[in-house]
Amino acid sequence: INLIPKMQKRDVLLIGYGGISYLLTQAIEKLFNEDIYAEIIVPEQISPLGDHFLGLILKKNLPVLIVEESTIEFGWGAEITTRLKENSSLFPIKRLGASQDCIPSATHLENQVLVQVDHIRQAVLNLLM
């Protein structure tokens, strides 16, 4: 998913699936307003991870932020990170997911535990520093 012209250089690659993909589109709009150009890759399937999917990421040669709805420990993002590093990727890779707390029933507290657009934005800014 791109909001920027094809010729514009990308700064970061965001990867996510499911409901998180909607948050990623909102995040790249905010980043665009800060002159940070992001691209999103949403896999057609999360298991098994195909070589084509990993090849797309490696070919981009951009810093990568993998965003998950769940916690990041032992998850899908950890598998992608490992597979990319095994294939000699030299670009930075970071993961973002929910905190390892119980999900509260109050919305304002739930937003602190689950990934939100501003969490994605801040993670991208930290990755690019």
Secondary structure as UniProt FT lines:
FT   TURN            6..7
FT   STRAND          12..15
FT   TURN            18..19
FT   HELIX           20..32
FT   TURN            33..35
FT   STRAND          38..41
FT   HELIX           51..60
FT   STRAND          64..67
FT   TURN            73..74
FT   HELIX           76..86
FT   TURN            87..88
FT   STRAND          93..96
FT   HELIX           107..113
FT   HELIX           117..128
//
